[in-house]
Amino acid sequence: MSTLSAASLVGYGEPLRLHVQQWPNLGLSETSPVDAFVSDPANGMSAIVTSVKTHNGVISQGPEAVRRRTD
C-alpha cells in the first residue's frame, strides 16, 4: 500500500490518482515463513500458491518440512 501511495505522489503529485487505487476490492497476502519474519522466494511463492506457510528454503511442503532433509 505504501508503494502505491508513493507512486501516486511521485507520478501525479497527489494521493489516490493511480487507476489501481480506484478498484473496489483489495486482496492482501501474508507470506512470512513459520519460523521467521522475512520469507525467501521458495517459501513466499509456496505460500501464495498452496496457502500453506512453510520454512525458508522449502518448496510446496507443509510447516513440518525441514530444509535439506529428504526423509
mmCIF file as Biopython writes it, N, C-alpha, C and O atoms, coordinates in Angstrom:
data_model
#
loop_
_atom_site.group_PDB
_atom_site.id
_atom_site.type_symbol
_atom_site.label_atom_id
_atom_site.label_alt_id
_atom_site.label_comp_id
_atom_site.label_asym_id
_atom_site.label_entity_id
_atom_site.label_seq_id
_atom_site.pdbx_PDB_ins_code
_atom_site.Cartn_x
_atom_site.Cartn_y
_atom_site.Cartn_z
_atom_site.occupancy
_atom_site.B_iso_or_equiv
_atom_site.auth_seq_id
_atom_site.auth_asym_id
_atom_site.pdbx_PDB_model_num
ATOM 1   N N  . MET A ? 1  ? 0.813   -1.184  0.000   1.0 0.0 1  A 1 
ATOM 2   C CA . MET A ? 1  ? 0.000   0.000   0.000   1.0 0.0 1  A 1 
ATOM 3   C C  . MET A ? 1  ? 0.862   1.255   0.000   1.0 0.0 1  A 1 
ATOM 4   O O  . MET A ? 1  ? 0.557   2.222   -0.698  1.0 0.0 1  A 1 
ATOM 5   N N  . SER A ? 2  ? 1.919   1.241   0.767   1.0 0.0 2  A 1 
ATOM 6   C CA . SER A ? 2  ? 2.780   2.425   0.803   1.0 0.0 2  A 1 
ATOM 7   C C  . SER A ? 2  ? 3.463   2.663   -0.544  1.0 0.0 2  A 1 
ATOM 8   O O  . SER A ? 2  ? 3.701   3.808   -0.930  1.0 0.0 2  A 1 
ATOM 9   N N  . THR A ? 3  ? 3.775   1.585   -1.253  1.0 0.0 3  A 1 
ATOM 10  C CA . THR A ? 3  ? 4.401   1.722   -2.570  1.0 0.0 3  A 1 
ATOM 11  C C  . THR A ? 3  ? 3.434   2.368   -3.559  1.0 0.0 3  A 1 
ATOM 12  O O  . THR A ? 3  ? 3.836   3.214   -4.357  1.0 0.0 3  A 1 
ATOM 13  N N  . LEU A ? 4  ? 2.174   1.974   -3.509  1.0 0.0 4  A 1 
ATOM 14  C CA . LEU A ? 4  ? 1.174   2.581   -4.393  1.0 0.0 4  A 1 
ATOM 15  C C  . LEU A ? 4  ? 0.976   4.057   -4.058  1.0 0.0 4  A 1 
ATOM 16  O O  . LEU A ? 4  ? 0.870   4.897   -4.952  1.0 0.0 4  A 1 
ATOM 17  N N  . SER A ? 5  ? 0.928   4.356   -2.784  1.0 0.0 5  A 1 
ATOM 18  C CA . SER A ? 5  ? 0.767   5.760   -2.384  1.0 0.0 5  A 1 
ATOM 19  C C  . SER A ? 5  ? 1.955   6.595   -2.850  1.0 0.0 5  A 1 
ATOM 20  O O  . SER A ? 5  ? 1.780   7.707   -3.351  1.0 0.0 5  A 1 
ATOM 21  N N  . ALA A ? 6  ? 3.149   6.064   -2.686  1.0 0.0 6  A 1 
ATOM 22  C CA . ALA A ? 6  ? 4.347   6.787   -3.126  1.0 0.0 6  A 1 
ATOM 23  C C  . ALA A ? 6  ? 4.350   6.978   -4.633  1.0 0.0 6  A 1 
ATOM 24  O O  . ALA A ? 6  ? 4.708   8.052   -5.117  1.0 0.0 6  A 1 
ATOM 25  N N  . ALA A ? 7  ? 3.957   5.957   -5.381  1.0 0.0 7  A 1 
ATOM 26  C CA . ALA A ? 7  ? 3.921   6.064   -6.841  1.0 0.0 7  A 1 
ATOM 27  C C  . ALA A ? 7  ? 2.927   7.129   -7.283  1.0 0.0 7  A 1 
ATOM 28  O O  . ALA A ? 7  ? 3.195   7.875   -8.225  1.0 0.0 7  A 1 
ATOM 29  N N  . SER A ? 8  ? 1.796   7.204   -6.619  1.0 0.0 8  A 1 
ATOM 30  C CA . SER A ? 8  ? 0.807   8.217   -6.955  1.0 0.0 8  A 1 
ATOM 31  C C  . SER A ? 8  ? 1.332   9.622   -6.664  1.0 0.0 8  A 1 
ATOM 32  O O  . SER A ? 8  ? 1.131   10.546  -7.453  1.0 0.0 8  A 1 
ATOM 33  N N  . LEU A ? 9  ? 2.005   9.772   -5.527  1.0 0.0 9  A 1 
ATOM 34  C CA . LEU A ? 9  ? 2.558   11.088  -5.172  1.0 0.0 9  A 1 
ATOM 35  C C  . LEU A ? 9  ? 3.657   11.517  -6.130  1.0 0.0 9  A 1 
ATOM 36  O O  . LEU A ? 9  ? 3.720   12.681  -6.526  1.0 0.0 9  A 1 
ATOM 37  N N  . VAL A ? 10 ? 4.527   10.579  -6.506  1.0 0.0 10 A 1 
ATOM 38  C CA . VAL A ? 10 ? 5.620   10.907  -7.420  1.0 0.0 10 A 1 
ATOM 39  C C  . VAL A ? 10 ? 5.090   11.181  -8.831  1.0 0.0 10 A 1 
ATOM 40  O O  . VAL A ? 10 ? 5.502   12.139  -9.486  1.0 0.0 10 A 1 
ATOM 41  N N  . GLY A ? 11 ? 4.173   10.326  -9.285  1.0 0.0 11 A 1 
ATOM 42  C CA . GLY A ? 11 ? 3.682   10.445  -10.655 1.0 0.0 11 A 1 
ATOM 43  C C  . GLY A ? 11 ? 2.692   11.571  -10.880 1.0 0.0 11 A 1 
ATOM 44  O O  . GLY A ? 11 ? 2.693   12.201  -11.938 1.0 0.0 11 A 1 
ATOM 45  N N  . TYR A ? 12 ? 1.832   11.832  -9.876  1.0 0.0 12 A 1 
ATOM 46  C CA . TYR A ? 12 ? 0.760   12.807  -10.066 1.0 0.0 12 A 1 
ATOM 47  C C  . TYR A ? 12 ? 0.779   13.967  -9.075  1.0 0.0 12 A 1 
ATOM 48  O O  . TYR A ? 12 ? 0.028   14.931  -9.222  1.0 0.0 12 A 1 
ATOM 49  N N  . GLY A ? 13 ? 1.655   13.863  -8.054  1.0 0.0 13 A 1 
ATOM 50  C CA . GLY A ? 13 ? 1.731   14.939  -7.078  1.0 0.0 13 A 1 
ATOM 51  C C  . GLY A ? 13 ? 0.615   14.946  -6.064  1.0 0.0 13 A 1 
ATOM 52  O O  . GLY A ? 13 ? 0.506   15.882  -5.272  1.0 0.0 13 A 1 
ATOM 53  N N  . GLU A ? 14 ? -0.215  13.922  -6.070  1.0 0.0 14 A 1 
ATOM 54  C CA . GLU A ? 14 ? -1.298  13.827  -5.093  1.0 0.0 14 A 1 
ATOM 55  C C  . GLU A ? 14 ? -1.685  12.363  -4.882  1.0 0.0 14 A 1 
ATOM 56  O O  . GLU A ? 14 ? -1.422  11.527  -5.746  1.0 0.0 14 A 1 
ATOM 57  N N  . PRO A ? 15 ? -2.298  12.049  -3.757  1.0 0.0 15 A 1 
ATOM 58  C CA . PRO A ? 15 ? -2.643  10.653  -3.461  1.0 0.0 15 A 1 
ATOM 59  C C  . PRO A ? 15 ? -3.859  10.163  -4.238  1.0 0.0 15 A 1 
ATOM 60  O O  . PRO A ? 15 ? -4.667  10.956  -4.722  1.0 0.0 15 A 1 
ATOM 61  N N  . LEU A ? 16 ? -3.972  8.871   -4.343  1.0 0.0 16 A 1 
ATOM 62  C CA . LEU A ? 16 ? -5.142  8.188   -4.918  1.0 0.0 16 A 1 
ATOM 63  C C  . LEU A ? 16 ? -5.420  8.534   -6.378  1.0 0.0 16 A 1 
ATOM 64  O O  . LEU A ? 16 ? -6.580  8.624   -6.779  1.0 0.0 16 A 1 
ATOM 65  N N  . ARG A ? 17 ? -4.385  8.724   -7.165  1.0 0.0 17 A 1 
ATOM 66  C CA . ARG A ? 17 ? -4.573  9.031   -8.577  1.0 0.0 17 A 1 
ATOM 67  C C  . ARG A ? 17 ? -4.316  7.849   -9.495  1.0 0.0 17 A 1 
ATOM 68  O O  . ARG A ? 17 ? -4.668  7.909   -10.673 1.0 0.0 17 A 1 
ATOM 69  N N  . LEU A ? 18 ? -3.714  6.775   -8.994  1.0 0.0 18 A 1 
ATOM 70  C CA . LEU A ? 18 ? -3.456  5.614   -9.840  1.0 0.0 18 A 1 
ATOM 71  C C  . LEU A ? 18 ? -4.753  4.855   -10.096 1.0 0.0 18 A 1 
ATOM 72  O O  . LEU A ? 18 ? -5.618  4.775   -9.225  1.0 0.0 18 A 1 
ATOM 73  N N  . HIS A ? 19 ? -4.877  4.304   -11.290 1.0 0.0 19 A 1 
ATOM 74  C CA . HIS A ? 19 ? -6.074  3.545   -11.647 1.0 0.0 19 A 1 
ATOM 75  C C  . HIS A ? 19 ? -6.336  2.404   -10.672 1.0 0.0 19 A 1 
ATOM 76  O O  . HIS A ? 19 ? -7.477  2.169   -10.273 1.0 0.0 19 A 1 
ATOM 77  N N  . VAL A ? 20 ? -5.289  1.707   -10.295 1.0 0.0 20 A 1 
ATOM 78  C CA . VAL A ? 20 ? -5.436  0.561   -9.396  1.0 0.0 20 A 1 
ATOM 79  C C  . VAL A ? 20 ? -5.976  0.989   -8.025  1.0 0.0 20 A 1 
ATOM 80  O O  . VAL A ? 20 ? -6.598  0.184   -7.331  1.0 0.0 20 A 1 
ATOM 81  N N  . GLN A ? 21 ? -5.751  2.223   -7.638  1.0 0.0 21 A 1 
ATOM 82  C CA . GLN A ? 21 ? -6.251  2.706   -6.355  1.0 0.0 21 A 1 
ATOM 83  C C  . GLN A ? 21 ? -7.751  2.993   -6.385  1.0 0.0 21 A 1 
ATOM 84  O O  . GLN A ? 21 ? -8.347  3.258   -5.341  1.0 0.0 21 A 1 
ATOM 85  N N  . GLN A ? 22 ? -8.352  2.944   -7.536  1.0 0.0 22 A 1 
ATOM 86  C CA . GLN A ? 22 ? -9.794  3.165   -7.652  1.0 0.0 22 A 1 
ATOM 87  C C  . GLN A ? 22 ? -10.585 1.868   -7.667  1.0 0.0 22 A 1 
ATOM 88  O O  . GLN A ? 22 ? -11.815 1.895   -7.628  1.0 0.0 22 A 1 
ATOM 89  N N  . TRP A ? 23 ? -9.897  0.734   -7.722  1.0 0.0 23 A 1 
ATOM 90  C CA . TRP A ? 23 ? -10.592 -0.554  -7.749  1.0 0.0 23 A 1 
ATOM 91  C C  . TRP A ? 23 ? -11.353 -0.759  -6.440  1.0 0.0 23 A 1 
ATOM 92  O O  . TRP A ? 23 ? -10.882 -0.335  -5.385  1.0 0.0 23 A 1 
ATOM 93  N N  . PRO A ? 24 ? -12.521 -1.402  -6.488  1.0 0.0 24 A 1 
ATOM 94  C CA . PRO A ? 24 ? -13.351 -1.521  -5.283  1.0 0.0 24 A 1 
ATOM 95  C C  . PRO A ? 24 ? -12.859 -2.565  -4.273  1.0 0.0 24 A 1 
ATOM 96  O O  . PRO A ? 24 ? -13.272 -2.527  -3.114  1.0 0.0 24 A 1 
ATOM 97  N N  . ASN A ? 25 ? -12.011 -3.472  -4.674  1.0 0.0 25 A 1 
ATOM 98  C CA . ASN A ? 25 ? -11.573 -4.535  -3.775  1.0 0.0 25 A 1 
ATOM 99  C C  . ASN A ? 25 ? -10.056 -4.564  -3.674  1.0 0.0 25 A 1 
ATOM 100 O O  . ASN A ? 25 ? -9.346  -4.127  -4.579  1.0 0.0 25 A 1 
ATOM 101 N N  . LEU A ? 26 ? -9.580  -5.084  -2.563  1.0 0.0 26 A 1 
ATOM 102 C CA . LEU A ? 26 ? -8.155  -5.202  -2.311  1.0 0.0 26 A 1 
ATOM 103 C C  . LEU A ? 26 ? -7.885  -6.568  -1.708  1.0 0.0 26 A 1 
ATOM 104 O O  . LEU A ? 26 ? -8.577  -6.987  -0.781  1.0 0.0 26 A 1 
ATOM 105 N N  . GLY A ? 27 ? -6.888  -7.263  -2.224  1.0 0.0 27 A 1 
ATOM 106 C CA . GLY A ? 27 ? -6.506  -8.555  -1.661  1.0 0.0 27 A 1 
ATOM 107 C C  . GLY A ? 27 ? -5.099  -8.483  -1.108  1.0 0.0 27 A 1 
ATOM 108 O O  . GLY A ? 27 ? -4.176  -8.056  -1.800  1.0 0.0 27 A 1 
ATOM 109 N N  . LEU A ? 28 ? -4.933  -8.895  0.124   1.0 0.0 28 A 1 
ATOM 110 C CA . LEU A ? 28 ? -3.628  -8.899  0.761   1.0 0.0 28 A 1 
ATOM 111 C C  . LEU A ? 28 ? -3.221  -10.334 1.088   1.0 0.0 28 A 1 
ATOM 112 O O  . LEU A ? 28 ? -4.071  -11.178 1.371   1.0 0.0 28 A 1 
ATOM 113 N N  . SER A ? 29 ? -1.942  -10.598 1.047   1.0 0.0 29 A 1 
ATOM 114 C CA . SER A ? 29 ? -1.431  -11.939 1.329   1.0 0.0 29 A 1 
ATOM 115 C C  . SER A ? 29 ? -0.251  -11.830 2.282   1.0 0.0 29 A 1 
ATOM 116 O O  . SER A ? 29 ? 0.670   -11.046 2.050   1.0 0.0 29 A 1 
ATOM 117 N N  . GLU A ? 30 ? -0.278  -12.601 3.334   1.0 0.0 30 A 1 
ATOM 118 C CA . GLU A ? 30 ? 0.808   -12.608 4.310   1.0 0.0 30 A 1 
ATOM 119 C C  . GLU A ? 30 ? 1.595   -13.898 4.095   1.0 0.0 30 A 1 
ATOM 120 O O  . GLU A ? 30 ? 1.070   -14.988 4.323   1.0 0.0 30 A 1 
ATOM 121 N N  . THR A ? 31 ? 2.835   -13.785 3.661   1.0 0.0 31 A 1 
ATOM 122 C CA . THR A ? 31 ? 3.593   -14.968 3.240   1.0 0.0 31 A 1 
ATOM 123 C C  . THR A ? 31 ? 4.839   -15.232 4.065   1.0 0.0 31 A 1 
ATOM 124 O O  . THR A ? 31 ? 5.754   -15.909 3.597   1.0 0.0 31 A 1 
ATOM 125 N N  . SER A ? 32 ? 4.893   -14.709 5.286   1.0 0.0 32 A 1 
ATOM 126 C CA . SER A ? 32 ? 6.088   -14.954 6.098   1.0 0.0 32 A 1 
ATOM 127 C C  . SER A ? 32 ? 6.193   -16.439 6.443   1.0 0.0 32 A 1 
ATOM 128 O O  . SER A ? 32 ? 5.174   -17.124 6.530   1.0 0.0 32 A 1 
ATOM 129 N N  . PRO A ? 33 ? 7.416   -16.943 6.640   1.0 0.0 33 A 1 
ATOM 130 C CA . PRO A ? 33 ? 7.592   -18.348 6.983   1.0 0.0 33 A 1 
ATOM 131 C C  . PRO A ? 33 ? 7.121   -18.643 8.407   1.0 0.0 33 A 1 
ATOM 132 O O  . PRO A ? 33 ? 6.833   -17.723 9.172   1.0 0.0 33 A 1 
ATOM 133 N N  . VAL A ? 34 ? 7.043   -19.923 8.759   1.0 0.0 34 A 1 
ATOM 134 C CA . VAL A ? 34 ? 6.566   -20.301 10.090  1.0 0.0 34 A 1 
ATOM 135 C C  . VAL A ? 34 ? 7.558   -19.966 11.188  1.0 0.0 34 A 1 
ATOM 136 O O  . VAL A ? 34 ? 7.171   -19.884 12.354  1.0 0.0 34 A 1 
ATOM 137 N N  . ASP A ? 35 ? 8.825   -19.771 10.853  1.0 0.0 35 A 1 
ATOM 138 C CA . ASP A ? 35 ? 9.853   -19.594 11.879  1.0 0.0 35 A 1 
ATOM 139 C C  . ASP A ? 35 ? 10.658  -18.300 11.745  1.0 0.0 35 A 1 
ATOM 140 O O  . ASP A ? 35 ? 11.697  -18.160 12.391  1.0 0.0 35 A 1 
ATOM 141 N N  . ALA A ? 36 ? 10.211  -17.371 10.938  1.0 0.0 36 A 1 
ATOM 142 C CA . ALA A ? 36 ? 10.948  -16.124 10.737  1.0 0.0 36 A 1 
ATOM 143 C C  . ALA A ? 36 ? 9.975   -15.034 10.300  1.0 0.0 36 A 1 
ATOM 144 O O  . ALA A ? 36 ? 8.783   -15.286 10.121  1.0 0.0 36 A 1 
ATOM 145 N N  . PHE A ? 37 ? 10.496  -13.821 10.130  1.0 0.0 37 A 1 
ATOM 146 C CA . PHE A ? 37 ? 9.652   -12.715 9.697   1.0 0.0 37 A 1 
ATOM 147 C C  . PHE A ? 37 ? 9.763   -12.473 8.197   1.0 0.0 37 A 1 
ATOM 148 O O  . PHE A ? 37 ? 8.777   -12.112 7.554   1.0 0.0 37 A 1 
ATOM 149 N N  . VAL A ? 38 ? 10.948  -12.667 7.636   1.0 0.0 38 A 1 
ATOM 150 C CA . VAL A ? 38 ? 11.201  -12.395 6.223   1.0 0.0 38 A 1 
ATOM 151 C C  . VAL A ? 38 ? 11.250  -13.711 5.459   1.0 0.0 38 A 1 
ATOM 152 O O  . VAL A ? 38 ? 11.935  -14.648 5.870   1.0 0.0 38 A 1 
ATOM 153 N N  . SER A ? 39 ? 10.522  -13.781 4.345   1.0 0.0 39 A 1 
ATOM 154 C CA . SER A ? 39 ? 10.492  -15.013 3.556   1.0 0.0 39 A 1 
ATOM 155 C C  . SER A ? 39 ? 11.474  -14.938 2.388   1.0 0.0 39 A 1 
ATOM 156 O O  . SER A ? 39 ? 11.809  -13.860 1.897   1.0 0.0 39 A 1 
ATOM 157 N N  . ASP A ? 40 ? 11.921  -16.112 1.962   1.0 0.0 40 A 1 
ATOM 158 C CA . ASP A ? 40 ? 12.733  -16.195 0.757   1.0 0.0 40 A 1 
ATOM 159 C C  . ASP A ? 40 ? 11.797  -16.527 -0.404  1.0 0.0 40 A 1 
ATOM 160 O O  . ASP A ? 40 ? 10.618  -16.801 -0.175  1.0 0.0 40 A 1 
ATOM 161 N N  . PRO A ? 41 ? 12.288  -16.511 -1.637  1.0 0.0 41 A 1 
ATOM 162 C CA . PRO A ? 41 ? 11.405  -16.761 -2.788  1.0 0.0 41 A 1 
ATOM 163 C C  . PRO A ? 41 ? 10.719  -18.131 -2.760  1.0 0.0 41 A 1 
ATOM 164 O O  . PRO A ? 41 ? 9.558   -18.248 -3.151  1.0 0.0 41 A 1 
ATOM 165 N N  . ALA A ? 42 ? 11.425  -19.162 -2.303  1.0 0.0 42 A 1 
ATOM 166 C CA . ALA A ? 42 ? 10.828  -20.504 -2.284  1.0 0.0 42 A 1 
ATOM 167 C C  . ALA A ? 42 ? 9.633   -20.542 -1.334  1.0 0.0 42 A 1 
ATOM 168 O O  . ALA A ? 42 ? 8.552   -20.995 -1.711  1.0 0.0 42 A 1 
ATOM 169 N N  . ASN A ? 43 ? 9.821   -20.084 -0.146  1.0 0.0 43 A 1 
ATOM 170 C CA . ASN A ? 43 ? 8.745   -20.088 0.833   1.0 0.0 43 A 1 
ATOM 171 C C  . ASN A ? 43 ? 7.622   -19.135 0.432   1.0 0.0 43 A 1 
ATOM 172 O O  . ASN A ? 43 ? 6.445   -19.481 0.534   1.0 0.0 43 A 1 
ATOM 173 N N  . GLY A ? 44 ? 7.978   -17.957 -0.017  1.0 0.0 44 A 1 
ATOM 174 C CA . GLY A ? 44 ? 6.969   -16.965 -0.359  1.0 0.0 44 A 1 
ATOM 175 C C  . GLY A ? 44 ? 6.029   -17.428 -1.460  1.0 0.0 44 A 1 
ATOM 176 O O  . GLY A ? 44 ? 4.812   -17.299 -1.332  1.0 0.0 44 A 1 
ATOM 177 N N  . MET A ? 45 ? 6.578   -17.962 -2.531  1.0 0.0 45 A 1 
ATOM 178 C CA . MET A ? 45 ? 5.723   -18.423 -3.623  1.0 0.0 45 A 1 
ATOM 179 C C  . MET A ? 45 ? 4.938   -19.670 -3.233  1.0 0.0 45 A 1 
ATOM 180 O O  . MET A ? 45 ? 3.792   -19.838 -3.651  1.0 0.0 45 A 1 
ATOM 181 N N  . SER A ? 46 ? 5.545   -20.541 -2.438  1.0 0.0 46 A 1 
ATOM 182 C CA . SER A ? 46 ? 4.809   -21.714 -1.961  1.0 0.0 46 A 1 
ATOM 183 C C  . SER A ? 46 ? 3.595   -21.292 -1.145  1.0 0.0 46 A 1 
ATOM 184 O O  . SER A ? 46 ? 2.522   -21.879 -1.279  1.0 0.0 46 A 1 
ATOM 185 N N  . ALA A ? 47 ? 3.758   -20.272 -0.297  1.0 0.0 47 A 1 
ATOM 186 C CA . ALA A ? 47 ? 2.642   -19.779 0.499   1.0 0.0 47 A 1 
ATOM 187 C C  . ALA A ? 47 ? 1.549   -19.197 -0.393  1.0 0.0 47 A 1 
ATOM 188 O O  . ALA A ? 47 ? 0.362   -19.398 -0.132  1.0 0.0 47 A 1 
ATOM 189 N N  . ILE A ? 48 ? 1.939   -18.484 -1.435  1.0 0.0 48 A 1 
ATOM 190 C CA . ILE A ? 48 ? 0.951   -17.896 -2.346  1.0 0.0 48 A 1 
ATOM 191 C C  . ILE A ? 48 ? 0.186   -18.984 -3.100  1.0 0.0 48 A 1 
ATOM 192 O O  . ILE A ? 48 ? -1.038  -18.920 -3.209  1.0 0.0 48 A 1 
ATOM 193 N N  . VAL A ? 49 ? 0.897   -19.970 -3.614  1.0 0.0 49 A 1 
ATOM 194 C CA . VAL A ? 49 ? 0.283   -20.998 -4.463  1.0 0.0 49 A 1 
ATOM 195 C C  . VAL A ? 49 ? -0.503  -22.031 -3.661  1.0 0.0 49 A 1 
ATOM 196 O O  . VAL A ? 49 ? -1.578  -22.453 -4.086  1.0 0.0 49 A 1 
ATOM 197 N N  . THR A ? 50 ? 0.023   -22.445 -2.500  1.0 0.0 50 A 1 
ATOM 198 C CA . THR A ? 50 ? -0.619  -23.524 -1.746  1.0 0.0 50 A 1 
ATOM 199 C C  . THR A ? 50 ? -1.426  -23.053 -0.550  1.0 0.0 50 A 1 
ATOM 200 O O  . THR A ? 50 ? -2.183  -23.835 0.025   1.0 0.0 50 A 1 
ATOM 201 N N  . SER A ? 51 ? -1.285  -21.806 -0.167  1.0 0.0 51 A 1 
ATOM 202 C CA . SER A ? 51 ? -1.943  -21.241 1.015   1.0 0.0 51 A 1 
ATOM 203 C C  . SER A ? 51 ? -1.485  -21.893 2.310   1.0 0.0 51 A 1 
ATOM 204 O O  . SER A ? 51 ? -2.210  -21.878 3.305   1.0 0.0 51 A 1 
ATOM 205 N N  . VAL A ? 52 ? -0.293  -22.464 2.305   1.0 0.0 52 A 1 
ATOM 206 C CA . VAL A ? 52 ? 0.268   -23.095 3.499   1.0 0.0 52 A 1 
ATOM 207 C C  . VAL A ? 52 ? 1.640   -22.482 3.764   1.0 0.0 52 A 1 
ATOM 208 O O  . VAL A ? 52 ? 2.484   -22.426 2.870   1.0 0.0 52 A 1 
ATOM 209 N N  . LYS A ? 53 ? 1.857   -22.024 4.993   1.0 0.0 53 A 1 
ATOM 210 C CA . LYS A ? 53 ? 3.166   -21.485 5.362   1.0 0.0 53 A 1 
ATOM 211 C C  . LYS A ? 53 ? 4.143   -22.630 5.563   1.0 0.0 53 A 1 
ATOM 212 O O  . LYS A ? 53 ? 3.757   -23.721 5.981   1.0 0.0 53 A 1 
ATOM 213 N N  . THR A ? 54 ? 5.399   -22.379 5.266   1.0 0.0 54 A 1 
ATOM 214 C CA . THR A ? 54 ? 6.446   -23.377 5.437   1.0 0.0 54 A 1 
ATOM 215 C C  . THR A ? 54 ? 7.726   -22.663 5.879   1.0 0.0 54 A 1 
ATOM 216 O O  . THR A ? 54 ? 7.690   -21.469 6.179   1.0 0.0 54 A 1 
ATOM 217 N N  . HIS A ? 55 ? 8.830   -23.360 5.923   1.0 0.0 55 A 1 
ATOM 218 C CA . HIS A ? 55 ? 10.115  -22.776 6.298   1.0 0.0 55 A 1 
ATOM 219 C C  . HIS A ? 55 ? 10.794  -22.182 5.072   1.0 0.0 55 A 1 
ATOM 220 O O  . HIS A ? 55 ? 10.507  -22.579 3.943   1.0 0.0 55 A 1 
ATOM 221 N N  . ASN A ? 56 ? 11.696  -21.227 5.297   1.0 0.0 56 A 1 
ATOM 222 C CA . ASN A ? 56 ? 12.502  -20.707 4.194   1.0 0.0 56 A 1 
ATOM 223 C C  . ASN A ? 56 ? 13.297  -21.837 3.560   1.0 0.0 56 A 1 
ATOM 224 O O  . ASN A ? 56 ? 13.800  -22.713 4.263   1.0 0.0 56 A 1 
ATOM 225 N N  . GLY A ? 57 ? 13.412  -21.824 2.244   1.0 0.0 57 A 1 
ATOM 226 C CA . GLY A ? 57 ? 14.161  -22.851 1.526   1.0 0.0 57 A 1 
ATOM 227 C C  . GLY A ? 57 ? 13.378  -24.111 1.247   1.0 0.0 57 A 1 
ATOM 228 O O  . GLY A ? 57 ? 13.932  -25.061 0.694   1.0 0.0 57 A 1 
ATOM 229 N N  . VAL A ? 58 ? 12.118  -24.152 1.607   1.0 0.0 58 A 1 
ATOM 230 C CA . VAL A ? 58 ? 11.281  -25.333 1.392   1.0 0.0 58 A 1 
ATOM 231 C C  . VAL A ? 58 ? 10.213  -24.973 0.365   1.0 0.0 58 A 1 
ATOM 232 O O  . VAL A ? 58 ? 9.564   -23.933 0.473   1.0 0.0 58 A 1 
ATOM 233 N N  . ILE A ? 59 ? 10.038  -25.837 -0.628  1.0 0.0 59 A 1 
ATOM 234 C CA . ILE A ? 59 ? 9.086   -25.555 -1.701  1.0 0.0 59 A 1 
ATOM 235 C C  . ILE A ? 59 ? 7.914   -26.521 -1.641  1.0 0.0 59 A 1 
ATOM 236 O O  . ILE A ? 59 ? 8.104   -27.737 -1.659  1.0 0.0 59 A 1 
ATOM 237 N N  . SER A ? 60 ? 6.701   -25.979 -1.569  1.0 0.0 60 A 1 
ATOM 238 C CA . SER A ? 60 ? 5.438   -26.722 -1.649  1.0 0.0 60 A 1 
ATOM 239 C C  . SER A ? 60 ? 5.360   -27.900 -0.690  1.0 0.0 60 A 1 
ATOM 240 O O  . SER A ? 60 ? 4.917   -28.985 -1.067  1.0 0.0 60 A 1 
ATOM 241 N N  . GLN A ? 61 ? 5.786   -27.691 0.534   1.0 0.0 61 A 1 
ATOM 242 C CA . GLN A ? 61 ? 5.632   -28.685 1.593   1.0 0.0 61 A 1 
ATOM 243 C C  . GLN A ? 61 ? 5.066   -27.983 2.811   1.0 0.0 61 A 1 
ATOM 244 O O  . GLN A ? 61 ? 5.070   -26.754 2.884   1.0 0.0 61 A 1 
ATOM 245 N N  . GLY A ? 62 ? 4.584   -28.752 3.757   1.0 0.0 62 A 1 
ATOM 246 C CA . GLY A ? 62 ? 3.977   -28.187 4.944   1.0 0.0 62 A 1 
ATOM 247 C C  . GLY A ? 62 ? 4.993   -27.625 5.929   1.0 0.0 62 A 1 
ATOM 248 O O  . GLY A ? 62 ? 6.201   -27.701 5.702   1.0 0.0 62 A 1 
ATOM 249 N N  . PRO A ? 63 ? 4.498   -27.067 7.014   1.0 0.0 63 A 1 
ATOM 250 C CA . PRO A ? 63 ? 5.366   -26.446 8.015   1.0 0.0 63 A 1 
ATOM 251 C C  . PRO A ? 63 ? 6.259   -27.446 8.751   1.0 0.0 63 A 1 
ATOM 252 O O  . PRO A ? 63 ? 7.224   -27.042 9.400   1.0 0.0 63 A 1 
ATOM 253 N N  . GLU A ? 64 ? 5.961   -28.716 8.663   1.0 0.0 64 A 1 
ATOM 254 C CA . GLU A ? 64 ? 6.791   -29.728 9.314   1.0 0.0 64 A 1 
ATOM 255 C C  . GLU A ? 64 ? 8.049   -30.078 8.489   1.0 0.0 64 A 1 
ATOM 256 O O  . GLU A ? 64 ? 8.971   -30.703 9.013   1.0 0.0 64 A 1 
ATOM 257 N N  . ALA A ? 65 ? 8.089   -29.689 7.234   1.0 0.0 65 A 1 
ATOM 258 C CA . ALA A ? 65 ? 9.240   -29.969 6.370   1.0 0.0 65 A 1 
ATOM 259 C C  . ALA A ? 65 ? 10.451  -29.157 6.814   1.0 0.0 65 A 1 
ATOM 260 O O  . ALA A ? 65 ? 10.321  -28.011 7.245   1.0 0.0 65 A 1 
ATOM 261 N N  . VAL A ? 66 ? 11.623  -29.763 6.703   1.0 0.0 66 A 1 
ATOM 262 C CA . VAL A ? 66 ? 12.870  -29.101 7.085   1.0 0.0 66 A 1 
ATOM 263 C C  . VAL A ? 66 ? 13.762  -29.006 5.868   1.0 0.0 66 A 1 
ATOM 264 O O  . VAL A ? 66 ? 13.895  -29.972 5.116   1.0 0.0 66 A 1 
ATOM 265 N N  . ARG A ? 67 ? 14.375  -27.850 5.665   1.0 0.0 67 A 1 
ATOM 266 C CA . ARG A ? 67 ? 15.258  -27.640 4.508   1.0 0.0 67 A 1 
ATOM 267 C C  . ARG A ? 67 ? 16.382  -28.658 4.491   1.0 0.0 67 A 1 
ATOM 268 O O  . ARG A ? 67 ? 16.989  -28.946 5.523   1.0 0.0 67 A 1 
ATOM 269 N N  . ARG A ? 68 ? 16.655  -29.198 3.319   1.0 0.0 68 A 1 
ATOM 270 C CA . ARG A ? 68 ? 17.714  -30.170 3.034   1.0 0.0 68 A 1 
ATOM 271 C C  . ARG A ? 68 ? 17.510  -31.519 3.729   1.0 0.0 68 A 1 
ATOM 272 O O  . ARG A ? 68 ? 18.451  -32.310 3.799   1.0 0.0 68 A 1 
ATOM 273 N N  . ARG A ? 69 ? 16.335  -31.798 4.234   1.0 0.0 69 A 1 
ATOM 274 C CA . ARG A ? 69 ? 16.056  -33.119 4.786   1.0 0.0 69 A 1 
ATOM 275 C C  . ARG A ? 69 ? 15.128  -33.842 3.817   1.0 0.0 69 A 1 
ATOM 276 O O  . ARG A ? 69 ? 14.051  -33.331 3.508   1.0 0.0 69 A 1 
ATOM 277 N N  . THR A ? 70 ? 15.513  -35.002 3.338   1.0 0.0 70 A 1 
ATOM 278 C CA . THR A ? 70 ? 14.763  -35.699 2.293   1.0 0.0 70 A 1 
ATOM 279 C C  . THR A ? 70 ? 13.994  -36.912 2.811   1.0 0.0 70 A 1 
ATOM 280 O O  . THR A ? 70 ? 13.342  -37.581 2.009   1.0 0.0 70 A 1 
ATOM 281 N N  . ASP A ? 71 ? 14.030  -37.226 4.075   1.0 0.0 71 A 1 
ATOM 282 C CA . ASP A ? 71 ? 13.323  -38.424 4.556   1.0 0.0 71 A 1 
ATOM 283 C C  . ASP A ? 71 ? 11.876  -38.166 4.845   1.0 0.0 71 A 1 
ATOM 284 O O  . ASP A ? 71 ? 11.156  -39.077 5.255   1.0 0.0 71 A 1 
#
